[in-house]
Amino acid sequence: MNNVNYPSVSTTLAIGNIELTNRIVFPAWQVNYANTDGTVSDKLTDFYTAIADGGCGLIFTGVASVSSDSIAFDRVMRIDHDGCVPGLTKLFGEISSRGSVPGIQIAHYGRQAARSVTGHDLLAPSAIPCPVMSQRDPEYVVREMTSGEIARVRNDFIEAAVRAERAGAEVVEVHAAHGYLLSEFLSPYSNHRSDDYGGSPRNRARLIIEIIEGIRERCDIAISVRVSGDEFVEGGLSPPDFAEIIPLLEAAGMDMLNVSAGVYESMERIVPPQSLGDMPHVAIAAGLKRFASVPVCAVGSVFSIYDAESIVVEGKADLGAMGRAQVADPGIVKKSLEGREDDVRACTKCNECMFWTTGDPEMYCSVNPKLKR
Ligand SMILES: Cc1cc2nc3c(=O)[nH]c(=O)nc-3n(C[C@H](O)[C@H](O)[C@H](O)COP(=O)(O)O)c2cc1C
């Protein structure tokens, strides 16, 4: 039965052939709680089970790295070898036994990886350095991918999805946002190739399309794609560009579109600070929804279930992702649906969680006592 106060956000929703019990999503969060070999630690499992206990409909774990040359930190989740599967199986089991749908975001960091961590030259569609990482990483070297490397990375994504399904994930999210490798291919800002993978929107989307098709061929898992609907950089993607791209992704087999914003050069758009105001990116999601027939998720400073309800009820998106709000209080969904909004521990928007800007080795939250420094 729908909740009287939040009738839209508490409604079920089908993503491909799976059903969510509500429209609240936990978006992928890199927390650096994995073991040093990228396998799931108890700390990582506890982090996600708290959010599942709190009633979130769909939880994206990760980001999980699909290749050994794709990482930027020591303790990122990985899904590039079979040794990751037992830990993931336990994690997804814990999430689904609590009634949430377990998903996983899979990614290659491309030119935003750290060579000092991977020991490999960084791979990108074109040899254009990331202005942020090239300053941060003293060993930074990026080079244009060969067609053989494109084929290898495509296969890494598909194998990662196969492992995710084997471990019990019900949704796999292909990370094509925030300036990582697939986002670099999609954007004319970072893709200057002149072969089949550069130039037209279809060519720039080709690698993502091939990955979706490859996953579809091998798995029954639902497929989400996360994009930056507006990159907020000169010459980058903005909503009208998606008129051509979204139908291509849907034809390949995409079941859900997760709309974020920004790349590293416009970091304030990836995790919007208070100065950008309330829900600054919902209009971007609504703009992309015009081109989509699959469910669309909006994100960015959604700090209450009331806000998420407004997004769904106004038809701007079909789901609302809440990152910082659920980290501050993993119980926010259940408490709000039960009318206990006053018990919610609110996120203060201090952004201390952005550990890569504070120099912390892992993610801390200034208000959640379990995650304090
Ligand atoms: C600590 C931290 C880690 C994040 N890691 C990821 C990630 O791995 N993949 C991703 O797509 N977005 C990542 N994001 C962005 C979030 O998924 C989300 O889009 C962002 O926090 C805005 O949502 P919010 O305002 O509800 O927090 C991260 C954000 C933070 C603060």
The ligand as an SDF file (V2000), in Angstrom:
LIG
                    3D

 31 33  0  0  0  0  0  0  0  0999 V2000
   32.3740   10.2120   -0.9510 C   0  0  0  0  0  0  0  0  0  0  0  0
   31.6940   10.2190   -2.2940 C   0  0  0  0  0  0  0  0  0  0  0  0
   31.9680    9.1950   -3.1840 C   0  0  0  0  0  0  0  0  0  0  0  0
   31.3380    9.1500   -4.4300 C   0  0  0  0  0  0  0  0  0  0  0  0
   31.6040    8.1080   -5.2720 N   0  0  0  0  0  0  0  0  0  0  0  0
   30.9430    8.0190   -6.4470 C   0  0  0  0  0  0  0  0  0  0  0  0
   31.1450    6.9010   -7.2910 C   0  0  0  0  0  0  0  0  0  0  0  0
   31.8980    6.0030   -6.9990 O   0  0  0  0  0  0  0  0  0  0  0  0
   30.4380    6.8580   -8.4560 N   0  0  0  0  0  0  0  0  0  0  0  0
   29.5770    7.8360   -8.8170 C   0  0  0  0  0  0  0  0  0  0  0  0
   28.9650    7.7440   -9.8840 O   0  0  0  0  0  0  0  0  0  0  0  0
   29.3570    8.9060   -8.0300 N   0  0  0  0  0  0  0  0  0  0  0  0
   30.0120    9.0170   -6.8580 C   0  0  0  0  0  0  0  0  0  0  0  0
   29.7670   10.0650   -6.0250 N   0  0  0  0  0  0  0  0  0  0  0  0
   28.6810   11.0010   -6.3610 C   0  0  0  0  0  0  0  0  0  0  0  0
   27.3880   10.5090   -5.7010 C   0  0  0  0  0  0  0  0  0  0  0  0
   26.9590    9.2920   -6.2590 O   0  0  0  0  0  0  0  0  0  0  0  0
   26.2400   11.5310   -5.8390 C   0  0  0  0  0  0  0  0  0  0  0  0
   25.9280   11.7070   -7.1890 O   0  0  0  0  0  0  0  0  0  0  0  0
   26.5850   12.8510   -5.1760 C   0  0  0  0  0  0  0  0  0  0  0  0
   27.0140   12.6530   -3.8430 O   0  0  0  0  0  0  0  0  0  0  0  0
   25.4030   13.8220   -5.1770 C   0  0  0  0  0  0  0  0  0  0  0  0
   24.3430   13.2450   -4.4550 O   0  0  0  0  0  0  0  0  0  0  0  0
   23.9220   13.7990   -2.9790 P   0  0  0  0  0  0  0  0  0  0  0  0
   23.7250   15.2690   -3.1290 O   0  0  0  0  0  0  0  0  0  0  0  0
   22.6600   13.0640   -2.6750 O   0  0  0  0  0  0  0  0  0  0  0  0
   25.0480   13.4850   -2.0550 O   0  0  0  0  0  0  0  0  0  0  0  0
   30.4100   10.1710   -4.7850 C   0  0  0  0  0  0  0  0  0  0  0  0
   30.1760   11.2070   -3.9010 C   0  0  0  0  0  0  0  0  0  0  0  0
   30.8030   11.2470   -2.6610 C   0  0  0  0  0  0  0  0  0  0  0  0
   30.5220   12.3780   -1.7260 C   0  0  0  0  0  0  0  0  0  0  0  0
  1  2  1  0
  2  3  1  0
  2 30  2  0
  3  4  2  0
  4  5  1  0
  4 28  1  0
  5  6  2  0
  6  7  1  0
  6 13  1  0
  7  8  2  0
  7  9  1  0
  9 10  1  0
 10 11  2  0
 10 12  1  0
 12 13  2  0
 13 14  1  0
 14 15  1  0
 14 28  1  0
 15 16  1  0
 16 17  1  0
 16 18  1  0
 18 19  1  0
 18 20  1  0
 20 21  1  0
 20 22  1  0
 22 23  1  0
 23 24  1  0
 24 25  2  0
 24 26  1  0
 24 27  1  0
 28 29  2  0
 29 30  1  0
 30 31  1  0
M  END
$$$$
